[in-house]
Amino acid sequence: MEKKKKSTFQKITMVVVWLMLIFTVGAVILGALSQFITG
């Protein structure tokens, strides 16, 4: 078990998790804004 591989894997995982969180929050905000504007 190499530390370098683990750290790299952890970095990639963190980036993917953050991207998914940002995308989800953005989608929710866009959905709420669209409903607020159209409604």
mmCIF entry with sequence, helices, sheets and N, C-alpha, C, O atoms, coordinates in Angstrom:
data_MODEL
# 
_entry.id   MODEL 
# 
_entity.id                         1 
_entity.type                       polymer 
_entity.pdbx_number_of_molecules   1 
# 
_entity_poly.entity_id                      1 
_entity_poly.type                           'polypeptide(L)' 
_entity_poly.nstd_linkage                   no 
_entity_poly.nstd_monomer                   no 
_entity_poly.pdbx_seq_one_letter_code       MEKKKKSTFQKITMVVVWLMLIFTVGAVILGALSQFITG 
_entity_poly.pdbx_seq_one_letter_code_can   MEKKKKSTFQKITMVVVWLMLIFTVGAVILGALSQFITG 
_entity_poly.pdbx_strand_id                 A 
# 
loop_
_entity_poly_seq.entity_id 
_entity_poly_seq.num 
_entity_poly_seq.mon_id 
_entity_poly_seq.hetero 
1 1  MET n 
1 2  GLU n 
1 3  LYS n 
1 4  LYS n 
1 5  LYS n 
1 6  LYS n 
1 7  SER n 
1 8  THR n 
1 9  PHE n 
1 10 GLN n 
1 11 LYS n 
1 12 ILE n 
1 13 THR n 
1 14 MET n 
1 15 VAL n 
1 16 VAL n 
1 17 VAL n 
1 18 TRP n 
1 19 LEU n 
1 20 MET n 
1 21 LEU n 
1 22 ILE n 
1 23 PHE n 
1 24 THR n 
1 25 VAL n 
1 26 GLY n 
1 27 ALA n 
1 28 VAL n 
1 29 ILE n 
1 30 LEU n 
1 31 GLY n 
1 32 ALA n 
1 33 LEU n 
1 34 SER n 
1 35 GLN n 
1 36 PHE n 
1 37 ILE n 
1 38 THR n 
1 39 GLY n 
# 
_struct_asym.id          A 
_struct_asym.entity_id   1 
# 
_struct_conf.conf_type_id            HELX_P 
_struct_conf.id                      HELX_P1 
_struct_conf.pdbx_PDB_helix_id       AA1 
_struct_conf.beg_label_comp_id       LYS 
_struct_conf.beg_label_asym_id       A 
_struct_conf.beg_label_seq_id        3 
_struct_conf.pdbx_beg_PDB_ins_code   ? 
_struct_conf.end_label_comp_id       THR 
_struct_conf.end_label_asym_id       A 
_struct_conf.end_label_seq_id        38 
_struct_conf.pdbx_end_PDB_ins_code   ? 
_struct_conf.beg_auth_comp_id        LYS 
_struct_conf.beg_auth_asym_id        A 
_struct_conf.beg_auth_seq_id         3 
_struct_conf.end_auth_comp_id        THR 
_struct_conf.end_auth_asym_id        A 
_struct_conf.end_auth_seq_id         38 
_struct_conf.pdbx_PDB_helix_class    1 
_struct_conf.details                 ? 
_struct_conf.pdbx_PDB_helix_length   36 
# 
_struct_conf_type.id          HELX_P 
_struct_conf_type.criteria    ? 
_struct_conf_type.reference   ? 
# 
loop_
_atom_site.group_PDB 
_atom_site.id 
_atom_site.type_symbol 
_atom_site.label_atom_id 
_atom_site.label_alt_id 
_atom_site.label_comp_id 
_atom_site.label_asym_id 
_atom_site.label_entity_id 
_atom_site.label_seq_id 
_atom_site.pdbx_PDB_ins_code 
_atom_site.Cartn_x 
_atom_site.Cartn_y 
_atom_site.Cartn_z 
_atom_site.occupancy 
_atom_site.B_iso_or_equiv 
_atom_site.pdbx_formal_charge 
_atom_site.auth_seq_id 
_atom_site.auth_comp_id 
_atom_site.auth_asym_id 
_atom_site.auth_atom_id 
_atom_site.pdbx_PDB_model_num 
ATOM 1   N N  . MET A 1 1  ? 0.850   -1.190 0.000   1.00 0.00 ? 1  MET A N  1 
ATOM 2   C CA . MET A 1 1  ? 0.000   0.000  0.000   1.00 0.00 ? 1  MET A CA 1 
ATOM 3   C C  . MET A 1 1  ? 0.891   1.247  0.000   1.00 0.00 ? 1  MET A C  1 
ATOM 4   O O  . MET A 1 1  ? 1.607   1.505  0.968   1.00 0.00 ? 1  MET A O  1 
ATOM 5   N N  . GLU A 1 2  ? 0.842   2.005  -1.074  1.00 0.00 ? 2  GLU A N  1 
ATOM 6   C CA . GLU A 1 2  ? 1.661   3.208  -1.164  1.00 0.00 ? 2  GLU A CA 1 
ATOM 7   C C  . GLU A 1 2  ? 0.855   4.436  -0.746  1.00 0.00 ? 2  GLU A C  1 
ATOM 8   O O  . GLU A 1 2  ? -0.320  4.571  -1.091  1.00 0.00 ? 2  GLU A O  1 
ATOM 9   N N  . LYS A 1 3  ? 1.499   5.319  -0.005  1.00 0.00 ? 3  LYS A N  1 
ATOM 10  C CA . LYS A 1 3  ? 0.799   6.527  0.451   1.00 0.00 ? 3  LYS A CA 1 
ATOM 11  C C  . LYS A 1 3  ? 0.466   7.434  -0.734  1.00 0.00 ? 3  LYS A C  1 
ATOM 12  O O  . LYS A 1 3  ? -0.595  8.057  -0.759  1.00 0.00 ? 3  LYS A O  1 
ATOM 13  N N  . LYS A 1 4  ? 1.367   7.511  -1.716  1.00 0.00 ? 4  LYS A N  1 
ATOM 14  C CA . LYS A 1 4  ? 1.128   8.395  -2.866  1.00 0.00 ? 4  LYS A CA 1 
ATOM 15  C C  . LYS A 1 4  ? -0.170  8.017  -3.570  1.00 0.00 ? 4  LYS A C  1 
ATOM 16  O O  . LYS A 1 4  ? -0.986  8.888  -3.870  1.00 0.00 ? 4  LYS A O  1 
ATOM 17  N N  . LYS A 1 5  ? -0.371  6.724  -3.838  1.00 0.00 ? 5  LYS A N  1 
ATOM 18  C CA . LYS A 1 5  ? -1.597  6.303  -4.533  1.00 0.00 ? 5  LYS A CA 1 
ATOM 19  C C  . LYS A 1 5  ? -2.830  6.662  -3.698  1.00 0.00 ? 5  LYS A C  1 
ATOM 20  O O  . LYS A 1 5  ? -3.838  7.130  -4.228  1.00 0.00 ? 5  LYS A O  1 
ATOM 21  N N  . LYS A 1 6  ? -2.730  6.435  -2.387  1.00 0.00 ? 6  LYS A N  1 
ATOM 22  C CA . LYS A 1 6  ? -3.888  6.741  -1.525  1.00 0.00 ? 6  LYS A CA 1 
ATOM 23  C C  . LYS A 1 6  ? -4.196  8.236  -1.567  1.00 0.00 ? 6  LYS A C  1 
ATOM 24  O O  . LYS A 1 6  ? -5.350  8.630  -1.734  1.00 0.00 ? 6  LYS A O  1 
ATOM 25  N N  . SER A 1 7  ? -3.167  9.065  -1.414  1.00 0.00 ? 7  SER A N  1 
ATOM 26  C CA . SER A 1 7  ? -3.400  10.515 -1.396  1.00 0.00 ? 7  SER A CA 1 
ATOM 27  C C  . SER A 1 7  ? -3.990  10.965 -2.732  1.00 0.00 ? 7  SER A C  1 
ATOM 28  O O  . SER A 1 7  ? -4.914  11.779 -2.766  1.00 0.00 ? 7  SER A O  1 
ATOM 29  N N  . THR A 1 8  ? -3.450  10.430 -3.835  1.00 0.00 ? 8  THR A N  1 
ATOM 30  C CA . THR A 1 8  ? -3.976  10.806 -5.155  1.00 0.00 ? 8  THR A CA 1 
ATOM 31  C C  . THR A 1 8  ? -5.422  10.368 -5.276  1.00 0.00 ? 8  THR A C  1 
ATOM 32  O O  . THR A 1 8  ? -6.266  11.133 -5.744  1.00 0.00 ? 8  THR A O  1 
ATOM 33  N N  . PHE A 1 9  ? -5.720  9.139  -4.858  1.00 0.00 ? 9  PHE A N  1 
ATOM 34  C CA . PHE A 1 9  ? -7.098  8.630  -4.927  1.00 0.00 ? 9  PHE A CA 1 
ATOM 35  C C  . PHE A 1 9  ? -8.018  9.485  -4.065  1.00 0.00 ? 9  PHE A C  1 
ATOM 36  O O  . PHE A 1 9  ? -9.140  9.795  -4.462  1.00 0.00 ? 9  PHE A O  1 
ATOM 37  N N  . GLN A 1 10 ? -7.540  9.862  -2.885  1.00 0.00 ? 10 GLN A N  1 
ATOM 38  C CA . GLN A 1 10 ? -8.354  10.698 -1.996  1.00 0.00 ? 10 GLN A CA 1 
ATOM 39  C C  . GLN A 1 10 ? -8.616  12.056 -2.635  1.00 0.00 ? 10 GLN A C  1 
ATOM 40  O O  . GLN A 1 10 ? -9.723  12.586 -2.544  1.00 0.00 ? 10 GLN A O  1 
ATOM 41  N N  . LYS A 1 11 ? -7.590  12.623 -3.285  1.00 0.00 ? 11 LYS A N  1 
ATOM 42  C CA . LYS A 1 11 ? -7.767  13.925 -3.944  1.00 0.00 ? 11 LYS A CA 1 
ATOM 43  C C  . LYS A 1 11 ? -8.817  13.815 -5.036  1.00 0.00 ? 11 LYS A C  1 
ATOM 44  O O  . LYS A 1 11 ? -9.714  14.653 -5.125  1.00 0.00 ? 11 LYS A O  1 
ATOM 45  N N  . ILE A 1 12 ? -8.710  12.776 -5.875  1.00 0.00 ? 12 ILE A N  1 
ATOM 46  C CA . ILE A 1 12 ? -9.677  12.587 -6.965  1.00 0.00 ? 12 ILE A CA 1 
ATOM 47  C C  . ILE A 1 12 ? -11.077 12.411 -6.384  1.00 0.00 ? 12 ILE A C  1 
ATOM 48  O O  . ILE A 1 12 ? -12.039 12.988 -6.891  1.00 0.00 ? 12 ILE A O  1 
ATOM 49  N N  . THR A 1 13 ? -11.191 11.615 -5.319  1.00 0.00 ? 13 THR A N  1 
ATOM 50  C CA . THR A 1 13 ? -12.501 11.375 -4.705  1.00 0.00 ? 13 THR A CA 1 
ATOM 51  C C  . THR A 1 13 ? -13.086 12.688 -4.185  1.00 0.00 ? 13 THR A C  1 
ATOM 52  O O  . THR A 1 13 ? -14.265 12.972 -4.395  1.00 0.00 ? 13 THR A O  1 
ATOM 53  N N  . MET A 1 14 ? -12.259 13.486 -3.508  1.00 0.00 ? 14 MET A N  1 
ATOM 54  C CA . MET A 1 14 ? -12.741 14.765 -2.978  1.00 0.00 ? 14 MET A CA 1 
ATOM 55  C C  . MET A 1 14 ? -13.223 15.671 -4.107  1.00 0.00 ? 14 MET A C  1 
ATOM 56  O O  . MET A 1 14 ? -14.261 16.322 -3.983  1.00 0.00 ? 14 MET A O  1 
ATOM 57  N N  . VAL A 1 15 ? -12.468 15.715 -5.209  1.00 0.00 ? 15 VAL A N  1 
ATOM 58  C CA . VAL A 1 15 ? -12.861 16.564 -6.344  1.00 0.00 ? 15 VAL A CA 1 
ATOM 59  C C  . VAL A 1 15 ? -14.197 16.101 -6.896  1.00 0.00 ? 15 VAL A C  1 
ATOM 60  O O  . VAL A 1 15 ? -15.077 16.920 -7.160  1.00 0.00 ? 15 VAL A O  1 
ATOM 61  N N  . VAL A 1 16 ? -14.358 14.784 -7.073  1.00 0.00 ? 16 VAL A N  1 
ATOM 62  C CA . VAL A 1 16 ? -15.613 14.251 -7.622  1.00 0.00 ? 16 VAL A CA 1 
ATOM 63  C C  . VAL A 1 16 ? -16.770 14.566 -6.679  1.00 0.00 ? 16 VAL A C  1 
ATOM 64  O O  . VAL A 1 16 ? -17.841 14.981 -7.120  1.00 0.00 ? 16 VAL A O  1 
ATOM 65  N N  . VAL A 1 17 ? -16.551 14.367 -5.380  1.00 0.00 ? 17 VAL A N  1 
ATOM 66  C CA . VAL A 1 17 ? -17.615 14.636 -4.398  1.00 0.00 ? 17 VAL A CA 1 
ATOM 67  C C  . VAL A 1 17 ? -18.009 16.111 -4.433  1.00 0.00 ? 17 VAL A C  1 
ATOM 68  O O  . VAL A 1 17 ? -19.195 16.438 -4.438  1.00 0.00 ? 17 VAL A O  1 
ATOM 69  N N  . TRP A 1 18 ? -17.009 17.006 -4.456  1.00 0.00 ? 18 TRP A N  1 
ATOM 70  C CA . TRP A 1 18 ? -17.311 18.444 -4.484  1.00 0.00 ? 18 TRP A CA 1 
ATOM 71  C C  . TRP A 1 18 ? -18.054 18.818 -5.750  1.00 0.00 ? 18 TRP A C  1 
ATOM 72  O O  . TRP A 1 18 ? -18.996 19.608 -5.711  1.00 0.00 ? 18 TRP A O  1 
ATOM 73  N N  . LEU A 1 19 ? -17.626 18.241 -6.898  1.00 0.00 ? 19 LEU A N  1 
ATOM 74  C CA . LEU A 1 19 ? -18.299 18.552 -8.169  1.00 0.00 ? 19 LEU A CA 1 
ATOM 75  C C  . LEU A 1 19 ? -19.760 18.111 -8.106  1.00 0.00 ? 19 LEU A C  1 
ATOM 76  O O  . LEU A 1 19 ? -20.650 18.839 -8.545  1.00 0.00 ? 19 LEU A O  1 
ATOM 77  N N  . MET A 1 20 ? -20.007 16.918 -7.559  1.00 0.00 ? 20 MET A N  1 
ATOM 78  C CA . MET A 1 20 ? -21.385 16.410 -7.473  1.00 0.00 ? 20 MET A CA 1 
ATOM 79  C C  . MET A 1 20 ? -22.209 17.297 -6.540  1.00 0.00 ? 20 MET A C  1 
ATOM 80  O O  . MET A 1 20 ? -23.366 17.600 -6.829  1.00 0.00 ? 20 MET A O  1 
ATOM 81  N N  . LEU A 1 21 ? -21.608 17.713 -5.416  1.00 0.00 ? 21 LEU A N  1 
ATOM 82  C CA . LEU A 1 21 ? -22.338 18.576 -4.476  1.00 0.00 ? 21 LEU A CA 1 
ATOM 83  C C  . LEU A 1 21 ? -22.688 19.903 -5.141  1.00 0.00 ? 21 LEU A C  1 
ATOM 84  O O  . LEU A 1 21 ? -23.822 20.373 -5.048  1.00 0.00 ? 21 LEU A O  1 
ATOM 85  N N  . ILE A 1 22 ? -21.705 20.504 -5.813  1.00 0.00 ? 22 ILE A N  1 
ATOM 86  C CA . ILE A 1 22 ? -21.952 21.796 -6.482  1.00 0.00 ? 22 ILE A CA 1 
ATOM 87  C C  . ILE A 1 22 ? -23.008 21.632 -7.565  1.00 0.00 ? 22 ILE A C  1 
ATOM 88  O O  . ILE A 1 22 ? -23.898 22.472 -7.701  1.00 0.00 ? 22 ILE A O  1 
ATOM 89  N N  . PHE A 1 23 ? -22.910 20.538 -8.345  1.00 0.00 ? 23 PHE A N  1 
ATOM 90  C CA . PHE A 1 23 ? -23.875 20.313 -9.425  1.00 0.00 ? 23 PHE A CA 1 
ATOM 91  C C  . PHE A 1 23 ? -25.281 20.128 -8.853  1.00 0.00 ? 23 PHE A C  1 
ATOM 92  O O  . PHE A 1 23 ? -26.253 20.658 -9.391  1.00 0.00 ? 23 PHE A O  1 
ATOM 93  N N  . THR A 1 24 ? -25.378 19.365 -7.751  1.00 0.00 ? 24 THR A N  1 
ATOM 94  C CA . THR A 1 24 ? -26.691 19.129 -7.138  1.00 0.00 ? 24 THR A CA 1 
ATOM 95  C C  . THR A 1 24 ? -27.278 20.434 -6.604  1.00 0.00 ? 24 THR A C  1 
ATOM 96  O O  . THR A 1 24 ? -28.445 20.741 -6.848  1.00 0.00 ? 24 THR A O  1 
ATOM 97  N N  . VAL A 1 25 ? -26.470 21.198 -5.877  1.00 0.00 ? 25 VAL A N  1 
ATOM 98  C CA . VAL A 1 25 ? -26.951 22.470 -5.324  1.00 0.00 ? 25 VAL A CA 1 
ATOM 99  C C  . VAL A 1 25 ? -27.353 23.412 -6.454  1.00 0.00 ? 25 VAL A C  1 
ATOM 100 O O  . VAL A 1 25 ? -28.385 24.078 -6.377  1.00 0.00 ? 25 VAL A O  1 
ATOM 101 N N  . GLY A 1 26 ? -26.534 23.465 -7.503  1.00 0.00 ? 26 GLY A N  1 
ATOM 102 C CA . GLY A 1 26 ? -26.838 24.335 -8.640  1.00 0.00 ? 26 GLY A CA 1 
ATOM 103 C C  . GLY A 1 26 ? -28.145 23.926 -9.298  1.00 0.00 ? 26 GLY A C  1 
ATOM 104 O O  . GLY A 1 26 ? -28.953 24.781 -9.658  1.00 0.00 ? 26 GLY A O  1 
ATOM 105 N N  . ALA A 1 27 ? -28.361 22.623 -9.457  1.00 0.00 ? 27 ALA A N  1 
ATOM 106 C CA . ALA A 1 27 ? -29.594 22.141 -10.087 1.00 0.00 ? 27 ALA A CA 1 
ATOM 107 C C  . ALA A 1 27 ? -30.797 22.521 -9.225  1.00 0.00 ? 27 ALA A C  1 
ATOM 108 O O  . ALA A 1 27 ? -31.828 22.946 -9.747  1.00 0.00 ? 27 ALA A O  1 
ATOM 109 N N  . VAL A 1 28 ? -30.665 22.367 -7.911  1.00 0.00 ? 28 VAL A N  1 
ATOM 110 C CA . VAL A 1 28 ? -31.777 22.709 -7.007  1.00 0.00 ? 28 VAL A CA 1 
ATOM 111 C C  . VAL A 1 28 ? -32.078 24.203 -7.089  1.00 0.00 ? 28 VAL A C  1 
ATOM 112 O O  . VAL A 1 28 ? -33.238 24.607 -7.167  1.00 0.00 ? 28 VAL A O  1 
ATOM 113 N N  . ILE A 1 29 ? -31.028 25.014 -7.070  1.00 0.00 ? 29 ILE A N  1 
ATOM 114 C CA . ILE A 1 29 ? -31.228 26.473 -7.138  1.00 0.00 ? 29 ILE A CA 1 
ATOM 115 C C  . ILE A 1 29 ? -31.864 26.855 -8.468  1.00 0.00 ? 29 ILE A C  1 
ATOM 116 O O  . ILE A 1 29 ? -32.792 27.664 -8.501  1.00 0.00 ? 29 ILE A O  1 
ATOM 117 N N  . LEU A 1 30 ? -31.370 26.279 -9.569  1.00 0.00 ? 30 LEU A N  1 
ATOM 118 C CA . LEU A 1 30 ? -31.939 26.591 -10.888 1.00 0.00 ? 30 LEU A CA 1 
ATOM 119 C C  . LEU A 1 30 ? -33.404 26.175 -10.933 1.00 0.00 ? 30 LEU A C  1 
ATOM 120 O O  . LEU A 1 30 ? -34.240 26.905 -11.467 1.00 0.00 ? 30 LEU A O  1 
ATOM 121 N N  . GLY A 1 31 ? -33.722 25.009 -10.376 1.00 0.00 ? 31 GLY A N  1 
ATOM 122 C CA . GLY A 1 31 ? -35.108 24.537 -10.370 1.00 0.00 ? 31 GLY A CA 1 
ATOM 123 C C  . GLY A 1 31 ? -35.987 25.473 -9.558  1.00 0.00 ? 31 GLY A C  1 
ATOM 124 O O  . GLY A 1 31 ? -37.095 25.807 -9.978  1.00 0.00 ? 31 GLY A O  1 
ATOM 125 N N  . ALA A 1 32 ? -35.501 25.897 -8.400  1.00 0.00 ? 32 ALA A N  1 
ATOM 126 C CA . ALA A 1 32 ? -36.285 26.803 -7.557  1.00 0.00 ? 32 ALA A CA 1 
ATOM 127 C C  . ALA A 1 32 ? -36.467 28.146 -8.260  1.00 0.00 ? 32 ALA A C  1 
ATOM 128 O O  . ALA A 1 32 ? -37.556 28.719 -8.235  1.00 0.00 ? 32 ALA A O  1 
ATOM 129 N N  . LEU A 1 33 ? -35.405 28.649 -8.886  1.00 0.00 ? 33 LEU A N  1 
ATOM 130 C CA . LEU A 1 33 ? -35.502 29.938 -9.582  1.00 0.00 ? 33 LEU A CA 1 
ATOM 131 C C  . LEU A 1 33 ? -36.481 29.843 -10.745 1.00 0.00 ? 33 LEU A C  1 
ATOM 132 O O  . LEU A 1 33 ? -37.298 30.742 -10.942 1.00 0.00 ? 33 LEU A O  1 
ATOM 133 N N  . SER A 1 34 ? -36.405 28.764 -11.514 1.00 0.00 ? 34 SER A N  1 
ATOM 134 C CA . SER A 1 34 ? -37.308 28.619 -12.666 1.00 0.00 ? 34 SER A CA 1 
ATOM 135 C C  . SER A 1 34 ? -38.756 28.557 -12.190 1.00 0.00 ? 34 SER A C  1 
ATOM 136 O O  . SER A 1 34 ? -39.639 29.157 -12.803 1.00 0.00 ? 34 SER A O  1 
ATOM 137 N N  . GLN A 1 35 ? -39.003 27.830 -11.095 1.00 0.00 ? 35 GLN A N  1 
ATOM 138 C CA . GLN A 1 35 ? -40.374 27.739 -10.570 1.00 0.00 ? 35 GLN A CA 1 
ATOM 139 C C  . GLN A 1 35 ? -40.818 29.103 -10.050 1.00 0.00 ? 35 GLN A C  1 
ATOM 140 O O  . GLN A 1 35 ? -41.967 29.500 -10.243 1.00 0.00 ? 35 GLN A O  1 
ATOM 141 N N  . PHE A 1 36 ? -39.905 29.824 -9.387  1.00 0.00 ? 36 PHE A N  1 
ATOM 142 C CA . PHE A 1 36 ? -40.242 31.137 -8.834  1.00 0.00 ? 36 PHE A CA 1 
ATOM 143 C C  . PHE A 1 36 ? -40.549 32.131 -9.957  1.00 0.00 ? 36 PHE A C  1 
ATOM 144 O O  . PHE A 1 36 ? -41.480 32.929 -9.849  1.00 0.00 ? 36 PHE A O  1 
ATOM 145 N N  . ILE A 1 37 ? -39.763 32.076 -11.034 1.00 0.00 ? 37 ILE A N  1 
ATOM 146 C CA . ILE A 1 37 ? -39.968 33.020 -12.151 1.00 0.00 ? 37 ILE A CA 1 
ATOM 147 C C  . ILE A 1 37 ? -41.252 32.672 -12.902 1.00 0.00 ? 37 ILE A C  1 
ATOM 148 O O  . ILE A 1 37 ? -42.070 33.550 -13.177 1.00 0.00 ? 37 ILE A O  1 
ATOM 149 N N  . THR A 1 38 ? -41.428 31.398 -13.232 1.00 0.00 ? 38 THR A N  1 
ATOM 150 C CA . THR A 1 38 ? -42.610 30.993 -14.010 1.00 0.00 ? 38 THR A CA 1 
ATOM 151 C C  . THR A 1 38 ? -43.858 31.047 -13.134 1.00 0.00 ? 38 THR A C  1 
ATOM 152 O O  . THR A 1 38 ? -44.942 31.362 -13.624 1.00 0.00 ? 38 THR A O  1 
ATOM 153 N N  . GLY A 1 39 ? -43.716 30.741 -11.837 1.00 0.00 ? 39 GLY A N  1 
ATOM 154 C CA . GLY A 1 39 ? -44.865 30.703 -10.941 1.00 0.00 ? 39 GLY A CA 1 
ATOM 155 C C  . GLY A 1 39 ? -45.262 32.094 -10.533 1.00 0.00 ? 39 GLY A C  1 
ATOM 156 O O  . GLY A 1 39 ? -46.216 32.266 -9.774  1.00 0.00 ? 39 GLY A O  1 
# 
